[in-house]
C-alpha cells in the first residue's frame, strides 16, 4: 500500500538517469523501490544546495544535492529534477538526473 502511494507521485511518462548512468522508465520504479525497501537500515536523506532553475504555471525544474546516510555508510549525489503540476496544484516527478558527488 505504501508503494502505491509513493508511485502516485510520479508522472506516467517519468524517466530517470541514475547516478550510475542507467536509464530507468516509470515502469521500472515498482521493482526499484520494492528492492530497496529495508536495504539500508536507518537511512536518512538530507537535501541542500536547492536551486529553482525554472518555475512556471505547469512545471518546475530544481537542482539540489542529496546526502544518503545509513548505519553502514553514506553517499552524495547531485540531482536535477523536473516536476509537472497537475490541475489542482499537485506536483508529479517527470524526470530525474543524478550524478555522484
N, C-alpha and C positions, 0 to 999 in steps of 0.2 A: 504494500500500500504506500509506503514511503517513497519507493522508487517511482511509482506512478505520479505522485505529487511533484517530485523533482523533475521528471521528464516533461511535465506541463509547462515548465519554464523555458523550454527550448522550442524554437520555431520548427515546423515540419521540414523546411529546407536547410536546417542547421548543418554547418560543416566546421571542421576544426583541423588545424595543423598543430599536432602535439609537439612538445619540446624536442622530441627525438626525430622530428621530420615526418612522422606518419600522418597521412590524411585520413580523417575519420568522418564519415557521414552521420547524419542523425540516427540512422538505423543501427549504428554500432554502439550507441550510448547505453542501451539496457545491459549489454554484455560487459561494457567497460565499467559502469558503475556497480553492477552486480558483482563483478570480480574483485573490485577494490574494497567492497564493504568489509570492514573489520580487519583489513590487511595492515593497517598502521595504527595500532593501539595508542590512544592519547593524542591523535592528530589534532593540531591546531593550525589554522591558516590565518596569516596576517597579511593585510594589503596596505601598501604605502605607495608613495610617489604617484598618486592618482592624478590623471590629467584628462580633461574633456577635450578631445580633438575636434569633435563636431557635435553639435546639438541642433536638431530640427524638430519639427512637429511630429514626425513619424519615425525618427531614428536618432541614435546617439552612438558615437564612437569614443571609446575610452582606452586609455593606456594606463598600465599600473604594474607594480612589482608585487609578487606573491612570495611569501616565505611559508613553507610547509615544515612543521616541526612535530616530531613524534618521539616515542620513547627510544627508538633505535637510530635516529638520525634527523637530518634536515636537508631541504633543498630550497633553491631560489630560482625564480623564473620571471621573465618579463612577459607581459601579455598585452595584446591589442584585441579589443572585443567590439563587435557591432551588435547593438540591441535594436530591434524594431519595436514599435509601440502599437499595441492593439487598440481598437476603439475602446474607450473607457480608461485608457492610460496604463494598462498592464504591459510591462516590458517583457520581451522574449529574446533569448540568445539567438542570434542569427549566424554569427561567425566568431571564431576564436583562433588566434595565432599565438603560440607560446614559444619562447626561446629560453634556454638555460642561461642563468646569470651567475 
